[in-house]
């Protein structure tokens, strides 16, 4: 790598002036921004309907270490291990405070403090622990409970359910008491203290996890068990470049913060609460979209994670399955059939957007959800997600919604979708949003395909509407207008029509693809959300214009704030922070742009192209049909290594894979542990012809 220091460690001697850009520490269940006296727990919201937001949970680890002596400070976030460390050095002592959300035990957060004497002395050395914690919350009514094994314990319940008749979640906090000072005694050269915080929804879970934490401390395995879990995650995915330190660090930061928002790969609880634009550390009342789940999860964050982690991809789909009843209620309230997934989702799947127009009109969310399920099936061929996992209910329900939502135009002899808001939210109540109609078409086609796979009788209307839905196209200008009546050259907020090429994959000529990119690039708001430019970059890479793509992708660097690689939604630092949506867009520009990866029905296609300042791209752990592959892309060649299975247990026989190069037709079998190198050209990875029966029917 081009980075001289370890690119996985983000260090500074001064903290950001804006505390919003302090690093978040999360593990898929608990999320916290360091030093903040507020944290959040996945699935714990307070407020009804549009007032629903992540409930503020007080954080006992909101502690800073201080000393009366002059000191040098270093602050570092080690993304190898997910540990934030503040090191304070004086003439007499070096104090290190380490903080982490435990990656394996998701109900657990930890603070460790190490004091090391710098000079021999008979005097004790004392440091101060300055806390901003108070055991109260504006969202949860807490009451003290009896101490548990010497630890403090409070229990509370949110004040207002998400919908009338809904439940208010209970929250237990158990934590070891933190004294205001720590002292290194005269006879000690160093000493270490550990402080545990447990946050859980039940008393049994809280006490069991606290007991486990005490046991881990007693055996010296508290930090090692956390570090082992992060190491295991990184072994399954790595995205690194040579040639650009900025790109290198940005990619690492994106992967780290995105993975932090997802549950453990060992988690079997099925209680994952989805991923919101600002992650678990943000989303309280009035900030960072209230912690709601949008299309951001399914379209922007999901693809980069699903490429490596089928289990985490499935967790996203299971979250959507868990909201089926709410989606059914939304459709009925709008007067339609099937399922209408909410524009803003919390736990139930009922619409919780504070402004009605978005929930009523930004209906492309339905197609976005369907696309994530389709992506998963093509990557894994895991039909259990669609049978026992109820994924088929999602796909069929979305299809039924579209059929009831369209209107037949006798004039155009096409189905229209009227009165919508496209992804470009500068416009509303428009007809035939090209993005909305395209995702509707594709989700109807996928429903028909899935029904055939599962031997389910598909209504003929699914196919009929898919074939005859209007996809707006300007024959004269040879480009896709954003919606009926869109005037070419009018401003747009964000990536919209340019997403027809990727991620939707609408077939079009190179001329049309270029015309779409040129028509919208110049009128896209430069202050728009961060993920936009990644989609333009993918488009230009498709057309072989790597340098143009790189110029656009580098616009994203303005959204990376401060030393810890925390993204803001807007380039001026405003909007949502820890903006995972922008990170997902940037990651996709590399994972699906530089590589040309496209997840298709019977193959993983590729068409690599690197810009001048990137000499090498290494992507480890690409997971396709149960196999893991490591890819090394250079200017003129590509190397793929199929990993040995390493004792992994699969519920069905893995198919043998091959590489097929399009230009030459060359077919190269992939065998575990044997590198395959070939000249850089488009191709695809697919099953060997003799193993086509591996699809688990």
C-alpha positions in Angstrom: 0.0 0.0 0.0 1.1 3.6 -0.6 0.5 4.6 3.0 3.7 4.9 5.0 1.9 4.6 8.4 -0.7 2.0 9.1 -3.7 3.2 7.1 -6.1 1.4 9.4 -5.2 3.7 12.4 -6.6 7.2 12.3 -4.6 9.4 14.8 -4.4 13.0 15.8 -3.1 15.1 18.7 -6.2 17.4 18.7 -9.8 16.4 18.7 -12.2 17.9 16.1 -13.7 21.3 17.0 -17.1 20.0 16.1 -17.9 17.0 18.5 -20.2 15.6 15.8 -17.1 14.4 14.0 -15.8 12.4 17.0 -15.6 8.7 16.0 -18.7 6.5 16.5 -18.2 3.1 18.2 -21.0 0.7 17.3 -21.6 -3.1 17.0 -24.9 -3.5 15.2 -26.9 -3.2 18.5 -25.3 -0.4 20.5 -24.0 2.8 19.1 -22.1 5.7 20.7 -20.0 8.7 19.8 -17.0 8.8 22.1 -17.3 11.1 25.1 -21.0 11.7 24.4 -23.3 11.2 27.4 -26.0 9.8 25.1 -26.0 6.5 23.2 -28.6 4.5 21.3 -29.8 0.9 21.1 -31.0 -0.7 17.9 -34.8 -1.1 17.8 -35.4 1.2 20.8 -37.4 4.2 19.6 -39.6 6.7 21.4 -42.5 8.7 19.9 -45.6 7.9 17.8 -45.6 8.1 14.0 -43.6 11.1 12.7 -42.4 11.9 16.2 -40.7 8.4 16.5 -36.9 8.7 17.0 -34.1 6.7 18.5 -34.5 6.9 22.3 -31.6 8.6 24.1 -29.9 6.1 26.5 -27.6 7.6 29.0 -24.0 6.4 28.7 -21.9 5.9 31.9 -18.7 5.7 29.8 -18.9 9.4 29.0 -15.6 10.0 30.8 -12.5 12.0 30.0 -9.1 11.4 31.7 -7.3 14.5 33.0 -4.3 15.3 35.1 -3.0 18.4 36.7 0.3 18.3 34.9 1.2 19.5 31.4 0.5 16.7 29.1 0.8 15.5 25.5 -2.3 14.0 24.0 -2.8 11.4 21.2 -6.2 10.2 20.1 -6.4 7.2 17.8 -9.1 5.0 16.2 -7.7 1.6 15.4 -10.1 0.2 12.7 -8.3 -3.2 12.9 -9.8 -3.6 16.3 -12.6 -1.0 16.6 -10.8 0.5 19.7 -10.6 4.3 20.3 -7.6 5.2 22.6 -6.7 8.5 24.2 -3.1 8.5 25.5 -2.1 11.2 27.9 1.6 11.6 28.7 3.1 13.7 31.5 6.5 13.7 33.1 5.3 11.3 35.8 2.7 9.0 34.1 1.4 7.8 30.8 -2.4 7.2 30.9 -4.2 5.3 28.2 -8.0 5.2 28.0 -9.5 2.7 25.6 -13.1 2.5 24.6 -15.0 -0.1 22.5 -18.4 -1.5 21.7 -17.8 -5.2 22.0 -17.9 -6.8 18.5 -18.9 -10.3 19.7 -21.1 -9.5 22.8 -23.3 -6.9 21.3 -24.9 -5.8 24.6 -21.5 -4.9 26.0 -19.4 -1.7 26.0 -16.0 -1.4 27.7 -13.6 1.2 29.0 -10.1 0.3 30.0 -7.6 2.5 31.6 -3.9 1.8 31.9 -1.5 3.9 34.0 2.3 3.5 33.6 4.7 5.3 35.8 7.3 7.3 33.8 9.9 7.8 36.6 10.5 5.9 39.8 9.1 7.7 42.8 7.7 7.0 46.2 4.7 9.3 45.5 1.4 8.0 44.3 0.2 9.2 40.9 -3.4 10.2 40.4 -5.5 10.9 37.3 -9.0 12.4 37.2 -11.9 10.8 35.5 -14.3 13.6 34.5 -17.8 12.2 33.8 -20.7 13.9 32.1 -23.0 11.0 32.7 -26.4 11.3 34.5 -28.7 8.3 34.8 -31.7 10.1 33.1 -33.2 10.3 29.6 -35.8 12.5 28.1 -37.1 9.4 26.3 -37.0 6.7 28.9 -38.3 6.8 32.5 -35.5 5.1 34.5 -35.8 3.8 38.0 -33.0 2.5 40.2 -32.8 -1.2 40.7 -30.7 -3.1 43.4 -27.0 -3.3 42.6 -26.0 -6.4 40.8 -22.7 -8.0 41.9 -21.4 -4.6 43.0 -22.5 -2.8 39.8 -25.1 -0.1 39.4 -28.4 -1.1 37.7 -31.2 1.1 36.3 -34.3 0.0 34.4 -36.6 2.0 32.3 -39.2 2.1 29.5 -39.8 4.4 26.6 -42.7 6.8 27.2 -44.6 6.5 23.8 -45.1 3.6 21.5 -44.4 3.8 17.7 -48.2 3.4 17.0 -51.3 3.2 19.1 -51.4 -0.2 20.8 -47.8 -0.8 20.2 -45.3 -1.8 22.9 -42.8 0.4 24.6 -39.4 -1.3 24.9 -37.7 -1.8 28.2 -34.0 -1.0 28.7 -31.7 -2.2 31.5 -28.3 -0.7 32.2 -25.8 -2.4 34.4 -22.4 -0.9 34.8 -19.4 -1.0 37.1 -19.1 2.2 39.1 -16.5 4.7 37.9 -14.7 6.6 40.6 -13.7 10.2 40.0 -10.0 9.4 40.4 -7.6 6.5 39.8 -4.3 6.2 41.6 -1.0 4.4 40.9 0.3 3.4 44.4 4.0 4.1 45.3 5.0 0.4 44.9 3.2 0.1 41.5 4.9 0.8 38.1 1.7 0.2 36.3 -1.9 -0.7 36.9 -5.0 -1.5 34.7 -8.7 -1.0 35.4 -11.7 -2.3 33.4 -15.2 -0.8 33.4 -18.1 -2.6 31.9 -21.5 -1.3 30.6 -24.3 -3.7 29.7 -27.4 -2.5 27.9 -30.2 -5.0 27.3 -34.0 -5.3 26.8 -34.4 -7.9 29.6 -33.1 -8.4 33.1 -32.0 -12.0 32.2 -30.0 -10.8 29.2 -28.4 -7.9 31.2 -27.4 -10.1 34.1 -26.2 -13.0 31.9 -24.0 -10.6 29.8 -22.6 -8.9 32.8 -21.7 -12.3 34.3 -20.0 -13.2 31.0 -18.1 -9.9 31.1 -16.8 -10.6 34.6 -15.7 -14.0 33.5 -13.9 -12.5 30.4 -12.1 -10.0 32.7 -11.1 -12.7 35.2 -9.6 -14.8 32.4 -8.0 -11.9 30.5 -10.2 -12.4 27.5 -12.3 -9.3 27.5 -10.3 -7.3 24.9 -9.0 -10.4 23.1 -12.5 -11.7 22.4 -13.4 -8.3 20.9 -10.3 -8.1 18.8 -10.7 -11.6 17.6 -14.2 -10.8 16.3 -13.0 -7.8 14.4 -10.1 -9.8 13.0 -12.5 -12.4 11.8 -14.6 -9.7 10.1 -11.6 -8.2 8.3 -10.5 -11.7 7.1 -13.7 -11.9 5.2 -13.4 -8.5 3.5 -10.6 -6.2 2.6 -10.5 -3.4 0.0 -7.1 -1.7 -0.4 -5.5 0.3 -3.2 -1.9 1.3 -4.1 -1.2 4.7 -5.4 -3.5 7.0 -3.4 -3.3 7.3 0.3 -6.6 9.3 0.4 -8.5 6.7 -1.4 -6.9 4.0 0.7 -7.9 5.5 4.0 -11.4 6.5 2.8 -12.1 2.9 1.7 -10.9 1.6 5.1 -13.0 4.1 6.9 -16.1 3.3 4.8 -15.8 -0.4 5.4 -15.2 0.0 9.1 -18.1 2.3 9.8 -20.5 0.3 7.6 -19.5 -3.0 9.3 -19.9 -1.3 12.7 -23.6 -0.7 11.8 -24.2 -4.4 11.2 -24.6 -7.3 13.7 -22.0 -9.9 14.5 -21.7 -12.6 11.9 -22.4 -15.0 14.9 -25.6 -13.2 15.9 -28.6 -15.6 15.7 -31.1 -13.4 17.6 -32.8 -12.0 14.4 -33.4 -8.7 16.3 -31.4 -6.5 13.9 -33.0 -3.1 13.7 -31.8 -2.1 10.2 -29.3 0.6 9.3 -30.1 4.3 9.3 -28.2 7.0 7.4 -26.3 8.2 10.5 -25.9 4.7 12.1 -26.6 3.7 15.6 -24.6 6.5 17.2 -26.9 9.1 15.8 -30.7 9.6 15.3 -32.1 11.2 18.4 -35.1 13.6 18.3 -34.7 16.0 15.5 -31.3 14.9 14.3 -29.8 12.6 11.6 -33.2 11.5 10.2 -34.4 10.4 13.7 -32.5 7.1 13.2 -35.1 5.9 10.7 -34.3 3.3 8.0 -34.6 4.5 4.4 -33.8 3.2 0.9 -30.3 4.2 1.9 -30.0 0.8 3.6 -31.1 -1.3 0.6 -29.6 0.7 -2.3 -26.6 2.5 -0.9 -25.2 0.5 2.0 -26.3 -3.0 1.4 -24.5 -3.9 -2.0 -21.0 -3.2 -0.6 -21.6 -5.4 2.4 -23.6 -8.2 0.6 -20.6 -8.7 -1.8 -18.6 -10.1 1.2 -21.1 -11.2 3.9 -24.1 -13.3 3.0 -25.2 -13.5 6.7 -25.2 -9.7 7.1 -27.0 -9.3 3.8 -29.6 -11.7 5.0 -30.0 -9.7 8.2 -31.0 -6.7 6.1 -33.6 -8.8 4.3 -34.9 -10.3 7.6 -35.3 -6.7 8.9 -37.6 -6.0 6.0 -39.5 -9.3 6.5 -40.1 -8.2 10.1 -41.9 -5.1 8.8 -44.4 -7.0 6.5 -47.4 -6.3 8.7 -46.6 -2.6 8.8 -46.1 -2.5 5.0 -49.5 -4.2 4.5 -51.0 -1.5 6.7 -49.4 1.3 4.7 -50.7 -0.1 1.5 -54.3 -0.4 2.8 -54.2 3.1 4.2 -53.2 4.4 0.7 -56.0 2.3 -0.8 -53.8 -0.2 -2.6 -53.1 -3.9 -2.4 -50.0 -5.8 -1.4 -47.1 -4.2 0.6 -46.0 -0.6 0.7 -42.7 -0.3 2.6 -42.4 2.9 4.5 -40.2 5.7 3.2 -39.0 6.0 6.8 -39.1 2.8 8.9 -38.5 2.1 12.6 -39.5 -1.3 14.1 -43.1 -2.0 12.9 -42.8 -1.1 9.3 -45.5 1.5 9.6 -44.7 4.9 8.0 -42.9 7.2 10.5 -41.9 10.0 8.1 -42.6 13.3 9.8 -43.9 14.7 6.5 -46.7 12.8 4.8 -45.8 13.6 1.2 -42.6 11.5 1.3 -44.4 8.4 2.6 -47.2 9.0 0.1 -45.1 9.6 -3.0 -41.6 8.3 -2.6 -42.8 4.8 -3.5 -39.6 3.7 -5.3 -38.7 2.3 -1.9 -40.7 -0.8 -2.8 -38.6 -1.5 -5.8 -35.4 -0.7 -3.8 -36.3 -3.3 -1.2 -37.1 -5.9 -4.0 -33.8 -5.2 -5.7 -31.9 -6.1 -2.5 -33.7 -9.4 -2.3 -32.9 -10.1 -6.0 -29.2 -9.2 -5.5 -29.0 -11.6 -2.5 -30.6 -14.5 -4.5 -28.2 -14.0 -7.4 -25.2 -13.8 -5.1 -26.1 -16.8 -3.0 -28.9 -18.9 -4.6 -30.2 -19.3 -1.1 -33.9 -20.1 -1.6 -34.4 -20.7 2.1 -34.6 -16.9 2.5 -37.5 -16.9 0.2 -39.3 -20.0 1.5 -38.9 -20.4 5.2 -37.5 -16.9 5.5 -40.7 -15.4 4.0 -38.8 -13.4 1.4 -41.3 -14.5 -1.2 -44.0 -12.7 0.7 -42.0 -9.5 0.3 -41.5 -9.9 -3.4 -45.1 -11.0 -4.2 -46.5 -8.2 -2.0 -44.4 -5.6 -3.7 -45.6 -6.9 -7.1 -49.2 -6.8 -6.0 -48.8 -3.2 -4.9 -47.4 -2.1 -8.3 -50.3 -3.8 -10.1 -52.8 -1.9 -8.0 -50.9 1.4 -8.2 -50.5 1.7 -12.0 -53.1 3.5 -14.2 -53.7 2.4 -17.9 -53.2 5.2 -20.4 -55.4 4.5 -23.4 -53.6 7.3 -25.3 -50.1 5.9 -24.9 -51.2 2.2 -24.5 -48.9 2.1 -21.5 -49.2 1.7 -17.7 -48.5 4.9 -15.9 -47.5 5.6 -12.3 -49.0 8.9 -11.3 -48.3 11.4 -8.5 -44.9 10.4 -7.2 -41.7 11.9 -5.8 -38.6 10.5 -7.5 -35.3 10.0 -5.7 -34.6 13.7 -6.8 -36.7 15.3 -4.1 -36.7 18.7 -5.7 -39.8 17.5 -7.5 -43.1 15.9 -6.3 -46.5 14.9 -7.6 -44.9 14.1 -11.0 -46.0 11.3 -13.3 -43.8 8.4 -14.5 -40.6 9.0 -12.7 -38.2 7.0 -14.8 -36.4 5.6 -11.8 -39.6 4.6 -10.0 -41.1 3.0 -13.1 -37.9 1.1 -13.8 -37.6 -0.4 -10.3 -41.3 -1.2 -10.6 -40.7 -3.0 -13.9 -37.8 -5.0 -12.5 -39.5 -5.9 -9.2 -42.5 -7.3 -11.2 -40.1 -9.3 -13.4 -38.3 -10.7 -10.4 -41.6 -11.6 -8.8 -42.5 -13.7 -11.9 -39.0 -15.3 -11.9 -39.2 -16.2 -8.2 -42.7 -17.6 -8.6 -41.4 -19.9 -11.3 -38.5 -21.0 -9.2 -40.7 -21.7 -6.2 -43.4 -23.3 -8.4 -45.9 -20.6 -7.3 -48.7 -19.5 -9.7 -47.9 -15.9 -10.7 -50.8 -13.6 -11.6 -50.7 -12.7 -15.3 -50.9 -9.0 -14.4 -47.3 -9.1 -13.0 -45.9 -9.9 -16.4 -48.4 -7.7 -18.2 -47.6 -4.6 -16.2 -43.9 -5.2 -16.3 -44.0 -5.4 -20.1 -46.2 -2.4 -20.6 -45.1 0.1 -18.0 -43.9 3.4 -19.4 -40.1 4.1 -19.2 -39.8 7.7 -20.3 -37.4 8.3 -23.1 -36.7 11.3 -25.4 -36.1 10.0 -28.9 -34.9 13.3 -30.2 -32.3 13.9 -27.5 -31.6 10.2 -27.0 -31.7 10.4 -23.2 -34.0 9.5 -20.3 -36.0 12.5 -18.9 -36.3 12.2 -15.1 -40.2 12.2 -15.4 -43.0 13.2 -17.7 -42.6 17.0 -18.3 -39.0 17.3 -17.0 -37.3 20.1 -18.8 -33.8 19.3 -19.7 -31.3 21.5 -17.9 -33.5 22.1 -14.8 -31.6 21.5 -11.5 -31.7 18.1 -9.7 -30.9 17.3 -6.1 -29.0 14.0 -6.4 -28.3 10.9 -8.5 -31.6 9.7 -10.0 -31.8 9.0 -13.7 -28.1 8.1 -13.8 -28.9 5.1 -11.6 -30.8 3.4 -14.4 -27.4 2.2 -15.7 -26.1 1.2 -12.3 -27.4 -0.2 -10.0 -30.6 -0.9 -11.9 -29.0 -2.2 -15.1 -31.6 -1.0 -17.6 -30.3 -2.0 -21.0 -29.2 1.1 -23.1 -26.7 2.0 -25.7 -23.4 3.7 -24.8 -24.7 6.8 -26.5 -27.7 7.0 -24.3 -25.7 6.2 -21.1 -23.3 9.1 -22.0 -26.2 11.4 -22.8 -27.8 10.7 -19.4 -24.6 11.3 -17.6 -23.9 14.6 -19.4 -27.5 15.8 -19.1 -27.6 15.5 -15.3 -24.0 16.0 -14.2 -24.0 19.7 -15.0 -27.3 20.4 -13.2 -26.8 18.3 -10.1 -26.7 20.4 -6.9 -23.0 20.5 -5.8 -24.3 20.7 -2.2 -26.4 17.6 -2.7 -25.9 14.4 -0.6 -22.6 12.7 -0.7 -23.5 9.4 -2.4 -24.4 11.1 -5.7 -20.9 11.4 -7.3 -20.1 7.8 -6.8 -23.0 6.9 -9.2 -21.7 9.3 -11.8 -18.2 7.8 -11.4 -19.6 4.3 -12.0 -21.3 5.5 -15.2 -18.1 7.1 -16.6 -16.1 4.0 -15.7 -18.7 1.9 -17.7 -17.9 4.1 -20.7 -14.1 3.7 -20.2 -13.4 7.2 -19.0 -11.6 6.5 -15.8 -10.1 9.9 -15.3 -13.4 11.7 -15.6 -14.8 9.2 -13.1 -12.0 9.9 -10.7 -12.5 13.7 -10.8 -16.1 13.1 -9.8 -15.3 10.5 -7.1 -12.8 12.9 -5.5 -15.6 15.3 -4.9 -16.5 12.9 -2.1 -13.4 13.8 -0.1 -15.0 17.1 0.8 -17.5 15.1 2.9 -14.9 13.4 5.0 -14.5 15.5 8.1 -11.6 15.5 10.4 -9.0 12.9 11.4 -11.4 10.0 12.0 -12.8 9.7 8.5 -16.3 10.5 9.6 -18.5 11.6 6.7 -21.1 14.4 6.6 -24.1 14.4 4.3 -23.1 17.7 2.7 -19.7 18.9 1.7 -19.9 21.9 4.0 -20.2 19.6 7.1 -23.9 20.0 7.4 -26.6 17.3 7.4 -26.4 13.9 8.8 -23.1 12.8 10.3 -21.4 9.5 10.2 -23.3 9.5 6.8 -23.2 5.8 6.0 -25.2 6.4 2.8 -22.3 8.5 1.4 -19.8 5.9 2.5 -21.9 3.2 0.7 -21.9 5.2 -2.5 -18.1 5.7 -2.4 -17.5 2.1 -1.7 -19.7 1.0 -4.6 -17.9 3.3 -6.9 -14.7 1.3 -6.2 -16.3 -2.2 -5.7 -18.6 -2.0 -8.7 -16.9 0.8 -10.7 -13.2 0.0 -10.8 -14.0 -3.7 -11.1 -17.1 -3.4 -13.2 -18.7 -6.1 -11.0 -22.3 -6.7 -11.8 -24.4 -9.2 -9.9 -26.5 -11.0 -12.6 -28.8 -13.9 -12.6 -26.3 -16.6 -13.5 -22.9 -14.9 -13.2 -20.8 -12.2 -11.5 -19.7 -10.1 -14.4 -16.6 -7.9 -14.3 -15.0 -5.2 -16.5 -12.0 -3.7 -14.7 -10.6 -0.3 -15.2 -8.3 1.7 -12.9 -7.6 5.5 -13.0 -4.1 6.6 -13.5 -3.3 7.3 -9.8 -4.4 3.8 -8.7 -1.8 1.2 -9.6 -3.4 -1.7 -7.9 -6.7 -2.7 -6.3 -6.9 -5.6 -3.9 -10.4 -7.0 -2.9 -10.3 -10.0 -0.6 -13.3 -12.1 0.3 -15.8 -11.6 -2.5 -18.5 -14.2 -1.7 -20.2 -15.7 -4.7 -22.4 -18.9 -4.5 -20.7 -19.9 -1.2 -17.2 -19.4 -2.5 -14.8 -16.7 -1.3 -12.5 -15.1 -3.9 -9.6 -12.7 -3.6 -9.1 -10.3 -6.5 -6.0 -8.4 -7.5 -6.5 -5.8 -10.3 -3.6 -4.1 -11.9 -3.4 -1.9 -15.0 -3.0 -4.7 -17.5 -3.9 -7.9 -15.7 -6.3 -9.5 -13.2 -5.5 -12.2 -10.7 -8.2 -14.3 -8.9 -7.6 -16.8 -6.1 -10.4 -19.0 -5.0 -10.0 -19.6 -1.3 -9.8 -23.0 0.3 -13.0 -23.7 2.2 -11.2 -24.1 5.5 -13.7 -26.4 7.1 -16.7 -24.1 6.4 -19.9 -26.0 6.6 -22.5 -25.5 3.8 -26.0 -26.8 3.7 -25.6 -27.8 0.1 -22.8 -28.9 -2.2 -20.8 -25.9 -3.6 -20.8 -25.5 -7.3 -17.5 -25.4 -9.2 -16.7 -22.0 -10.7 -15.0 -20.8 -13.9 -13.9 -17.5 -15.4 -15.1 -16.8 -18.9 -13.4 -14.0 -20.8 -15.9 -12.3 -23.2 -13.6 -11.2 -26.1 -11.7 -14.4 -26.5 -14.2 -16.8 -25.1 -11.5 -18.4 -22.9 -12.7 -20.5 -20.0 -10.5 -20.9 -17.0 -11.6 -23.2 -14.1 -11.2 -21.8 -10.6 -9.7 -24.3 -8.2 -9.1 -23.6 -4.5 -5.7 -22.1 -3.7 -4.5 -21.8 -7.3 -4.1 -18.2 -8.6 -5.6 -17.5 -12.0 -4.1 -14.6 -13.9 -5.3 -13.2 -17.2 -5.1 -9.9 -19.3 -7.5 -7.2 -18.2 -10.7 -7.6 -20.1 -14.4 -8.0 -19.5 -15.6 -11.4 -18.4 -17.6 -13.2 -15.8 -17.5 -15.8 -13.1 -20.1 -18.5 -13.3 -20.7 -22.2 -12.6 -18.9 -24.8 -14.7 -21.5 -26.1 -17.2 -21.4 -29.6 -15.7 -22.5 -28.3 -12.3 -25.6 -26.3 -13.4 -27.8 -28.5 -11.3 -26.4 -27.0 -8.0 -29.3 -24.6 -7.7 -31.0 -25.8 -4.5 -34.6 -26.4 -5.6 
